[in-house]
Amino acid sequence: RTVARAAIADATTSAESLRRMAVLHLTAIERNPAVASVLIVELRQSAAFVRDVEKPRLAEYLDLFEAQVRRGQETGEFRRDVHPGAVKRALF
């Protein structure tokens, strides 16, 4: 189980899950700015990096953000006109 999944395991709403994941993500970036800079540059400029190098774990992590938005849309917490993929990219 990943750190992100553990962080949201007992969240009762999608909004709480998304908030916890965002805090976890931003805290990690704050603690590791050099690593975060390299990762962000690679992600923005290299589709091959995501596709070939880090796809399984990174995709699972990013998809977890999207899944929380979709779940929130299904339960009525989030508006349906919000694009889950856009939220995922904005947070990451």
CORGI-V749341 format. One record per backbone hydrogen bond with DSSP energy under -0.5 kcal/mol. CO is the residue of the C=O (numbers start at 1). NH is the residue of the N-H. E is the energy in kcal/mol with one decimal. If there is no record, write none. Layout:
BEGIN
{{CO/NH/E} {CO/NH/E}}
END
This chain:
BEGIN
{{2/6/-2.3} {3/7/-2.2} {4/8/-1.2} {5/9/-0.7} {6/9/-0.7} {8/11/-1.5} {13/17/-2.0} {14/18/-2.9} {15/19/-2.4} {16/20/-2.6} {17/21/-2.5} {18/22/-2.4} {19/23/-2.5} {20/24/-2.6} {21/25/-2.8} {22/26/-2.9} {23/27/-2.4} {24/28/-2.0} {25/29/-2.1} {26/30/-2.3} {27/31/-2.1} {28/32/-1.4} {30/33/-0.5} {32/36/-2.6} {33/37/-2.3} {34/38/-1.9} {35/39/-2.6} {36/40/-2.8} {37/41/-2.3} {38/42/-2.6} {39/43/-2.7} {40/44/-2.2} {41/45/-1.9} {42/46/-2.3} {46/50/-1.2} {47/51/-2.8} {48/52/-3.4} {48/53/-0.9} {49/53/-1.2} {49/54/-2.1} {54/58/-2.1} {54/59/-0.6} {55/59/-2.5} {56/60/-1.7} {57/61/-2.1} {58/62/-2.9} {59/63/-2.9} {60/64/-1.1} {61/65/-0.9} {62/65/-0.7} {62/66/-1.5} {63/67/-2.6} {64/68/-1.6} {65/69/-1.6} {66/70/-2.5} {67/71/-2.6} {68/72/-2.2} {69/73/-2.1} {70/74/-2.3} {71/75/-1.8} {72/76/-0.7} {72/77/-1.8} {72/78/-1.6} {73/76/-0.5} {79/82/-1.0} {81/83/-0.5} {82/84/-0.6} {83/86/-0.5} {83/87/-1.8} {84/88/-2.2} {85/89/-2.3} {86/90/-2.5} {87/91/-2.5} {88/92/-1.8}}
END
